[in-house]
């Protein structure tokens, strides 16, 4: 393989009118990450240089490209006249580039890094051009890869320009191409637009290379890997493929999923081995789950760290900043936001824990609320180790409860509680003997 790093030219200039969206097509997300970012992550894995080609007035795409790949160069294709024209828009990037040039598409987000490696292997084996091909169930609409008797690639024919015999070919073009040629810019500049659409097709580079005595090869992959996204239904299909891949990878690494098809993962989800995940669990961005955790059904996690051996759910919600230590128990209908719970702490029922800390082995009773917001600012609640918070308690922040303290059920705590103390805040209970029977009798008479 070439010692020089490859240059990836990522085409992202498509308008995406079929998406019917004000958002540029390549910024629509799969697993919480833009399609463009998915493609750029592959280029990062392969340690390549990057040139991104966008259309006019696509500032948001530029910002996303530079966020994900800060060293990426961005070029504008001012008049969109086909894929060869798009690649030539990045000519300043590859004019003095000594290594391979690989063309990727920002709306084809599922191509794997090892597939790109296989394309570069084909170049190492002697090809000057490598094209990624696939065999779809229905070839309608795709360009066809035409090969000779030895399997060498001789041409790519767009369907509108193909003969009846050529349309019968089942091997199709994904658009992804790799080049190792003496002067790519010169080769692409010779491409004409004498075709049904009047565009400059990158695919014509194959025939031109063959005429120059160069060689071209086909590298095949599965149809799912080169799914192009041009509409919302295709975006959903790409999401499903990505999710299925990710679930399989996690299960092969030692994660148990009871009903994997119901678990939804993010592009950056981290799950250790011996984690058990019950049905209908959703991972948003920024979640790490450590070893031995059990996640019961219908939990939603985002921006959270779940410590070793913890048990959470069912129906628990974890928002950004939730940090659970080892062996923490969070039960049904408990929401945790920007709160750290120490080892062995418990909140098993119906609670809101926002902007606070809970010490090791503290117990949070059902109905407890951290009253953290005064309408303008967020304030912190601090619960010491081993403290016991009785059911239906409101803790009005900023407030702290010392280690080992008890809070009586039904209290509204607005002042700090010292370690080991009992704090109660209740109105005096009044009892009126015989009142209930008298009330029922009076109401019964009124109904007559």
C-alpha positions as CSV (number, residue, x, y, z in Angstrom):
1,X,0.0,0.0,0.0
2,X,1.2,3.5,-0.8
3,X,3.2,5.0,2.0
4,X,1.6,8.4,1.4
5,X,-1.7,9.0,3.2
6,X,-4.7,8.9,0.8
7,X,-6.6,12.0,-0.1
8,X,-10.4,11.6,0.3
9,X,-12.6,13.8,-1.9
10,X,-16.0,13.8,-0.2
11,X,-18.8,15.0,-2.5
12,X,-21.4,16.9,-0.5
13,X,-22.8,19.4,-3.0
14,X,-26.2,17.7,-3.6
15,X,-29.2,19.9,-3.0
16,X,-31.3,16.9,-1.7
17,X,-34.7,18.3,-3.0
18,X,-36.3,14.9,-2.4
19,X,-35.7,15.2,1.3
20,X,-38.2,18.1,1.3
21,X,-36.2,19.9,4.0
22,X,-34.6,23.3,4.7
23,X,-31.6,21.3,6.1
24,X,-29.0,20.2,3.6
25,X,-29.3,16.6,2.8
26,X,-25.9,15.5,4.1
27,X,-26.7,17.0,7.6
28,X,-29.6,14.7,8.2
29,X,-28.6,12.3,10.9
30,X,-28.2,8.6,11.4
31,X,-27.7,7.4,15.0
32,X,-27.4,11.0,16.1
33,X,-24.7,12.0,13.7
34,X,-24.9,13.7,10.3
35,X,-24.3,11.5,7.3
36,X,-21.4,13.8,6.4
37,X,-19.8,13.1,9.8
38,X,-20.3,9.3,9.3
39,X,-18.3,9.5,6.1
40,X,-15.6,11.7,7.6
41,X,-15.2,9.3,10.5
42,X,-14.2,6.7,8.0
43,X,-11.5,9.0,6.6
44,X,-10.3,9.6,10.1
45,X,-10.0,5.9,10.8
46,X,-7.8,5.6,7.7
47,X,-5.7,8.6,8.6
48,X,-6.3,10.4,5.3
49,X,-6.3,14.0,4.2
50,X,-9.8,15.3,3.3
51,X,-11.3,17.7,0.8
52,X,-15.0,18.3,1.0
53,X,-16.9,19.6,-2.1
54,X,-20.1,21.6,-1.3
55,X,-22.5,23.7,-3.3
56,X,-23.0,27.4,-3.1
57,X,-24.3,28.9,0.1
58,X,-23.8,25.7,2.1
59,X,-22.2,27.3,5.1
60,X,-23.8,24.8,7.5
61,X,-22.1,22.0,5.6
62,X,-18.8,23.8,5.8
63,X,-19.2,24.2,9.6
64,X,-20.1,20.5,10.1
65,X,-17.1,19.4,8.0
66,X,-14.7,21.5,9.9
67,X,-16.2,20.5,13.3
68,X,-15.7,16.8,12.5
69,X,-12.4,17.1,10.5
70,X,-10.8,20.5,11.4
71,X,-8.0,20.0,8.9
72,X,-10.4,19.4,6.0
73,X,-10.3,21.7,3.0
74,X,-13.6,22.8,1.6
75,X,-14.2,23.6,-2.0
76,X,-17.3,25.0,-3.8
77,X,-18.7,23.4,-6.9
78,X,-20.3,26.6,-8.3
79,X,-22.2,25.1,-11.3
80,X,-23.3,21.5,-10.6
81,X,-22.5,19.8,-13.8
82,X,-21.8,16.2,-12.7
83,X,-19.6,14.2,-10.6
84,X,-16.4,14.7,-12.6
85,X,-17.0,18.5,-12.3
86,X,-17.5,18.1,-8.6
87,X,-14.2,16.2,-8.1
88,X,-12.4,18.8,-10.2
89,X,-13.6,21.5,-7.9
90,X,-11.2,20.0,-5.4
91,X,-8.3,20.1,-7.9
92,X,-6.1,22.3,-5.7
93,X,-6.1,19.5,-3.1
94,X,-4.9,16.8,-5.4
95,X,-2.8,18.6,-8.0
96,X,0.3,18.2,-5.8
97,X,-0.9,15.1,-3.9
98,X,1.4,12.1,-4.3
99,X,-0.8,9.3,-2.9
100,X,-4.1,7.7,-3.8
101,X,-7.2,9.8,-4.3
102,X,-10.5,8.2,-3.1
103,X,-13.9,9.7,-4.0
104,X,-16.6,9.2,-1.4
105,X,-20.2,10.5,-1.2
106,X,-21.6,12.3,1.9
107,X,-25.0,10.8,1.2
108,X,-23.6,7.2,1.2
109,X,-22.9,7.0,4.9
110,X,-22.5,3.2,5.4
111,X,-19.3,2.4,3.6
112,X,-16.9,0.6,5.9
113,X,-13.2,1.5,6.4
114,X,-12.1,-2.1,5.6
115,X,-13.9,-1.8,2.2
116,X,-11.8,1.2,1.4
117,X,-8.7,-0.8,2.5
118,X,-9.7,-3.5,0.0
119,X,-9.9,-0.9,-2.8
120,X,-6.4,0.3,-2.0
121,X,-5.3,-3.3,-2.0
122,X,-6.6,-3.5,-5.6
123,X,-4.4,-0.5,-6.5
124,X,-1.5,-2.2,-4.8
125,X,-2.2,-5.3,-7.0
126,X,-1.7,-3.2,-10.1
127,X,-4.9,-1.4,-10.9
128,X,-4.8,2.3,-11.5
129,X,-8.5,2.8,-10.9
130,X,-10.6,0.7,-8.5
131,X,-14.4,1.0,-8.5
132,X,-16.7,-0.2,-5.7
133,X,-19.4,-2.4,-7.2
134,X,-22.4,-4.3,-5.8
135,X,-25.1,-6.6,-7.1
136,X,-28.6,-5.3,-6.1
137,X,-31.8,-7.2,-6.2
138,X,-33.1,-4.7,-8.7
139,X,-30.5,-2.9,-10.8
140,X,-32.9,-0.4,-12.2
141,X,-31.5,3.2,-12.1
142,X,-27.9,2.2,-11.5
143,X,-24.9,2.5,-13.7
144,X,-23.5,-0.9,-14.9
145,X,-19.9,-2.1,-14.5
146,X,-18.8,-3.6,-17.8
147,X,-15.9,-6.2,-17.5
148,X,-13.8,-8.2,-19.9
149,X,-13.4,-12.0,-20.0
150,X,-10.9,-11.8,-17.2
151,X,-13.0,-9.7,-14.9
152,X,-11.1,-6.5,-15.5
153,X,-13.2,-3.4,-15.6
154,X,-13.4,-1.7,-19.1
155,X,-16.2,0.8,-18.7
156,X,-19.0,2.1,-16.6
157,X,-22.3,2.9,-18.4
158,X,-25.0,5.0,-16.9
159,X,-28.4,3.4,-17.4
160,X,-29.8,6.1,-19.6
161,X,-26.8,5.6,-22.0
162,X,-26.7,1.8,-21.7
163,X,-27.8,-0.6,-24.5
164,X,-30.3,-3.3,-23.8
165,X,-27.6,-5.9,-23.4
166,X,-25.7,-3.6,-21.0
167,X,-28.8,-3.1,-18.9
168,X,-28.9,-6.8,-18.4
169,X,-25.6,-6.7,-16.4
170,X,-26.2,-7.2,-12.7
171,X,-22.9,-5.7,-11.4
172,X,-23.6,-2.0,-10.6
173,X,-21.6,1.1,-9.8
174,X,-21.7,2.5,-6.2
175,X,-20.0,5.7,-7.3
176,X,-17.1,5.2,-4.9
177,X,-13.8,5.2,-6.8
178,X,-10.1,5.1,-6.0
179,X,-7.3,6.4,-8.2
180,X,-3.6,5.9,-8.5
181,X,-2.8,7.6,-11.7
182,X,0.1,9.9,-12.7
183,X,-2.1,13.0,-13.2
184,X,-5.7,12.8,-12.1
185,X,-6.6,16.3,-13.0
186,X,-5.5,15.8,-16.6
187,X,-7.5,12.6,-16.8
188,X,-10.7,14.2,-15.4
189,X,-10.3,17.3,-17.5
190,X,-10.6,15.1,-20.7
191,X,-14.1,13.9,-19.7
192,X,-16.9,15.2,-21.9
193,X,-20.6,15.6,-21.5
194,X,-22.0,13.9,-24.6
195,X,-24.6,11.9,-22.8
196,X,-28.3,11.8,-22.1
197,X,-28.0,14.2,-19.1
198,X,-25.3,16.5,-20.6
199,X,-23.2,16.1,-17.4
200,X,-19.5,15.3,-16.8
201,X,-19.5,11.8,-15.4
202,X,-16.7,10.7,-13.2
203,X,-17.4,7.2,-14.4
204,X,-16.1,8.1,-17.8
205,X,-12.6,8.2,-16.3
206,X,-12.5,4.4,-16.5
207,X,-12.7,4.3,-20.3
208,X,-10.2,7.1,-20.6
209,X,-7.8,5.3,-18.3
210,X,-8.1,2.1,-20.3
211,X,-7.3,4.0,-23.6
212,X,-4.2,5.4,-21.9
213,X,-3.0,1.9,-21.2
214,X,-3.9,1.9,-17.5
215,X,-5.9,-0.8,-15.8
216,X,-9.1,-0.7,-13.7
217,X,-10.6,-3.2,-11.2
218,X,-13.8,-3.9,-9.4
219,X,-14.0,-4.4,-5.7
220,X,-17.4,-5.8,-4.6
221,X,-19.4,-5.1,-1.4
222,X,-22.9,-5.8,-0.2
223,X,-25.9,-3.7,-1.4
224,X,-26.6,-2.3,2.1
225,X,-23.1,-0.8,2.4
226,X,-23.6,1.6,-0.5
227,X,-27.2,2.6,0.1
228,X,-27.5,6.2,-1.1
229,X,-29.8,8.5,0.8
230,X,-31.9,10.9,-1.3
231,X,-35.3,10.7,0.5
232,X,-36.6,10.2,4.0
233,X,-37.5,6.5,3.5
234,X,-33.9,5.8,2.4
235,X,-32.7,7.7,5.5
236,X,-34.9,5.4,7.7
237,X,-33.5,2.4,5.8
238,X,-29.9,3.6,6.4
239,X,-30.7,4.1,10.1
240,X,-32.0,0.5,10.4
241,X,-28.9,-0.9,8.7
242,X,-26.6,1.1,11.0
243,X,-28.5,0.1,14.1
244,X,-28.4,-3.6,13.1
245,X,-24.7,-3.5,12.6
246,X,-24.1,-1.7,15.9
247,X,-26.3,-4.2,17.9
248,X,-24.5,-7.1,16.3
249,X,-21.1,-5.6,17.1
250,X,-22.0,-5.1,20.8
251,X,-23.5,-8.6,21.2
252,X,-20.4,-10.1,19.7
253,X,-18.4,-8.1,22.3
254,X,-20.3,-9.6,25.2
255,X,-23.4,-7.5,25.6
256,X,-26.8,-9.2,26.1
257,X,-29.8,-7.7,24.3
258,X,-33.1,-9.5,25.1
259,X,-34.8,-8.0,22.0
260,X,-32.1,-6.4,20.0
261,X,-34.4,-5.0,17.4
262,X,-36.0,-2.7,20.0
263,X,-32.7,-1.2,21.3
264,X,-31.6,2.0,19.6
265,X,-28.0,3.2,19.8
266,X,-26.1,6.4,19.2
267,X,-22.9,6.7,17.0
268,X,-20.8,7.1,20.2
269,X,-22.5,4.7,22.6
270,X,-20.0,2.8,24.8
271,X,-21.2,-0.5,26.4
272,X,-18.9,-2.8,28.3
273,X,-19.2,-6.6,28.5
274,X,-21.7,-8.4,30.7
275,X,-24.3,-5.7,30.4
276,X,-27.8,-6.9,30.0
277,X,-30.3,-4.7,28.1
278,X,-34.0,-5.4,28.2
279,X,-36.4,-4.4,25.4
280,X,-37.2,-0.8,24.3
281,X,-34.1,1.0,25.5
282,X,-32.9,4.2,23.7
283,X,-29.3,5.5,23.9
284,X,-28.8,9.1,22.9
285,X,-25.4,10.7,22.4
286,X,-22.7,10.5,25.0
287,X,-23.6,7.4,27.0
288,X,-21.1,5.1,28.7
289,X,-22.2,1.9,30.4
290,X,-19.7,0.0,32.5
291,X,-19.4,-3.8,33.2
292,X,-22.2,-5.8,34.7
293,X,-25.0,-3.2,34.5
294,X,-28.6,-4.3,34.0
295,X,-30.9,-1.9,32.1
296,X,-34.5,-2.8,32.4
297,X,-37.1,-2.0,29.7
298,X,-38.1,1.4,28.4
299,X,-35.2,3.5,29.7
300,X,-33.9,6.5,27.9
301,X,-30.3,7.6,28.3
302,X,-28.3,10.7,27.0
303,X,-25.0,12.1,28.2
304,X,-24.8,9.7,31.1
305,X,-22.3,7.4,32.7
306,X,-23.7,4.2,34.3
307,X,-21.2,2.7,36.8
308,X,-20.2,-0.9,37.2
309,X,-22.9,-3.3,38.5
310,X,-25.7,-0.6,38.5
311,X,-29.3,-1.5,38.0
312,X,-31.6,0.9,36.3
313,X,-35.2,1.0,35.2
314,X,-37.7,0.1,34.0
315,X,-38.9,3.5,32.7
316,X,-36.0,5.5,34.0
317,X,-34.6,8.6,32.2
318,X,-31.0,9.8,32.3
319,X,-30.3,13.3,31.0
320,X,-26.9,14.9,30.3
321,X,-24.6,15.0,33.4
322,X,-26.1,11.9,35.1
323,X,-23.2,10.0,36.7
324,X,-24.0,6.8,38.5
325,X,-21.4,5.1,40.7
326,X,-21.0,1.3,41.2
327,X,-24.0,-0.7,42.3
328,X,-26.4,2.3,42.2
329,X,-30.1,1.4,41.8
330,X,-32.4,3.7,39.9
331,X,-36.0,2.5,39.6
332,X,-39.2,3.1,37.7
333,X,-40.1,6.7,36.7
334,X,-37.0,8.3,38.1
335,X,-35.3,11.1,36.2
336,X,-31.7,12.0,36.8
337,X,-30.1,15.1,35.3
338,X,-26.7,16.6,36.1
339,X,-26.5,14.6,39.3
340,X,-23.8,12.3,40.6
341,X,-24.8,9.3,42.7
342,X,-22.2,7.5,44.9
343,X,-21.7,3.8,45.2
344,X,-24.7,1.9,46.3
345,X,-27.1,4.9,46.4
346,X,-30.7,4.1,45.6
347,X,-33.7,6.0,44.2
348,X,-36.2,3.2,43.4
349,X,-39.4,5.0,42.7
350,X,-40.9,8.2,41.2
351,X,-38.2,10.8,41.8
352,X,-36.6,13.8,40.1
353,X,-32.9,14.3,40.9
354,X,-31.6,17.4,39.1
355,X,-28.4,19.3,39.7
356,X,-27.1,17.5,42.8
357,X,-24.9,15.0,44.4
358,X,-26.1,11.9,46.3
359,X,-23.6,10.2,48.7
360,X,-22.7,6.5,48.8
361,X,-25.5,4.3,50.1
362,X,-28.0,7.1,50.5
363,X,-31.6,6.3,50.0
364,X,-34.0,8.5,48.1
365,X,-37.6,7.8,48.9
366,X,-40.5,7.7,46.4
367,X,-41.8,11.1,45.3
368,X,-38.6,13.0,46.2
369,X,-37.9,16.1,44.2
370,X,-34.8,18.2,43.9
371,X,-36.3,21.7,43.5
372,X,-33.4,23.0,41.5
373,X,-34.8,25.9,39.4
374,X,-36.1,29.2,40.7
375,X,-37.2,30.5,37.3
376,X,-33.8,32.1,36.5
377,X,-31.0,29.9,37.8
378,X,-30.3,26.3,38.7
379,X,-29.2,25.4,42.2
380,X,-27.5,22.4,43.8
381,X,-28.8,19.8,46.2
382,X,-26.2,17.8,48.2
383,X,-27.1,14.6,50.0
384,X,-24.5,13.1,52.3
385,X,-23.4,9.5,52.5
386,X,-25.9,7.1,54.1
387,X,-28.7,9.8,54.4
388,X,-32.3,8.7,54.3
389,X,-34.7,10.9,52.4
390,X,-38.3,10.0,53.2
391,X,-41.0,9.7,50.6
392,X,-42.7,12.7,49.1
393,X,-39.9,15.1,50.2
394,X,-39.2,18.4,48.4
395,X,-35.6,19.6,48.7
396,X,-35.5,23.3,47.9
397,X,-32.0,24.1,46.5
398,X,-29.5,25.3,47.3
399,X,-29.6,22.9,50.3
400,X,-27.5,20.1,51.8
401,X,-28.4,17.1,53.9
402,X,-25.5,15.8,56.1
403,X,-24.2,12.3,56.2
404,X,-26.5,9.8,57.9
405,X,-29.3,12.4,58.4
406,X,-33.0,11.4,58.2
407,X,-35.7,13.5,56.4
408,X,-39.3,12.7,57.5
409,X,-41.7,11.8,54.8
410,X,-43.8,14.7,53.4
411,X,-41.3,17.4,54.3
412,X,-40.3,20.5,52.4
413,X,-36.6,21.1,53.3
414,X,-35.3,24.6,52.5
415,X,-32.5,24.8,55.1
416,X,-29.4,22.7,55.5
417,X,-29.6,19.6,57.7
418,X,-26.7,18.6,59.9
419,X,-25.2,15.1,59.8
420,X,-27.0,12.5,61.8
421,X,-30.0,14.8,62.4
422,X,-33.7,14.2,61.9
423,X,-35.5,17.0,59.9
424,X,-39.3,17.3,59.7
425,X,-41.4,20.0,58.1
426,X,-45.1,19.3,58.5
427,X,-48.3,21.1,59.5
428,X,-49.8,19.8,62.8
429,X,-52.2,17.0,62.0
430,X,-55.8,17.6,63.2
431,X,-58.4,14.9,63.8
432,X,-62.2,15.4,64.3
433,X,-63.9,12.2,65.6
434,X,-67.2,11.3,63.9
435,X,-66.8,14.0,61.1
436,X,-66.9,11.6,58.2
437,X,-70.2,10.0,59.1
438,X,-71.9,13.4,59.7
439,X,-70.6,14.6,56.3
440,X,-71.9,11.6,54.4
441,X,-75.3,12.0,56.1
442,X,-75.5,15.7,55.2
443,X,-74.6,15.1,51.5
444,X,-77.0,12.2,51.2
445,X,-79.9,14.5,52.4
446,X,-79.0,17.2,49.8
447,X,-79.3,14.7,47.0
448,X,-82.9,13.9,47.8
